[in-house]
């Protein structure tokens, strides 16, 4: 697995074209474009992040971060562990 392949997979799954992406930095333009009626920016970011995680998991990636915090323990990546 190369860094370029990981980056391409992340982009395919909806990540912004940045040097380093953790699953939450989508940028205001992408958030506003994806926002559903009545949804806050935070809710949109969480939905985009969850969708990105599911896509990456389906591509065979495994989350190696911390799943102990209240912010991460219920994410798709942590539930897959």
C-alpha positions in Angstrom: 0.0 0.0 0.0 1.5 3.3 -1.0 0.7 6.8 0.3 -0.6 7.8 -3.2 -3.0 4.8 -3.2 -4.3 5.7 0.2 -4.7 9.3 -0.9 -6.6 8.3 -4.0 -8.9 6.0 -2.0 -9.6 8.8 0.5 -10.4 11.2 -2.4 -12.7 8.5 -4.0 -14.5 8.2 -0.6 -15.1 12.0 -0.4 -12.1 13.4 1.3 -10.9 16.9 0.3 -7.7 17.1 -1.7 -5.4 18.0 1.2 -2.0 16.8 2.3 -3.3 15.3 5.5 -7.0 14.3 6.1 -8.4 12.8 9.3 -12.0 12.5 8.3 -13.3 15.8 9.7 -11.8 18.6 7.7 -14.2 18.9 4.8 -14.1 22.7 4.4 -17.0 25.1 4.5 -17.8 24.8 0.7 -18.2 21.0 0.8 -20.2 21.2 4.0 -22.6 23.7 2.6 -22.9 21.8 -0.6 -23.7 18.5 1.2 -26.0 20.0 3.9 -29.5 18.6 4.2 -32.4 20.8 5.0 -32.5 21.6 8.7 -29.0 20.1 9.3 -26.3 22.1 11.2 -22.8 22.4 9.9 -21.7 20.0 12.7 -24.3 17.4 11.8 -23.3 17.6 8.1 -19.6 17.2 9.1 -20.4 14.1 11.2 -22.5 12.6 8.4 -19.7 13.2 5.8 -17.1 11.8 8.2 -19.2 8.7 8.9 -19.8 8.2 5.2 -16.0 8.6 4.5 -15.2 6.1 7.3 -17.6 3.5 5.9 -16.2 3.9 2.4 -12.7 3.4 3.6 -13.6 0.4 5.7 -15.3 -1.1 2.6 -12.0 -0.7 0.8 -10.3 -2.8 3.5 -8.7 -0.1 5.7 -8.7 -0.5 9.5 -8.8 2.3 12.0 -5.8 2.4 14.3 -6.7 5.4 16.4 -8.2 5.8 19.8 -11.8 4.7 20.3 -12.1 5.7 24.0 -13.3 9.2 23.7 -17.0 10.2 23.6 -16.4 11.6 20.2 -15.0 8.5 18.6 -16.4 5.5 20.3 -19.6 5.4 18.2 -18.1 6.2 14.8 -18.2 3.5 12.1 -14.5 3.0 12.3 -14.6 2.2 16.0 -17.7 0.1 15.8 -15.9 -2.0 13.2 -13.2 -3.0 15.6 
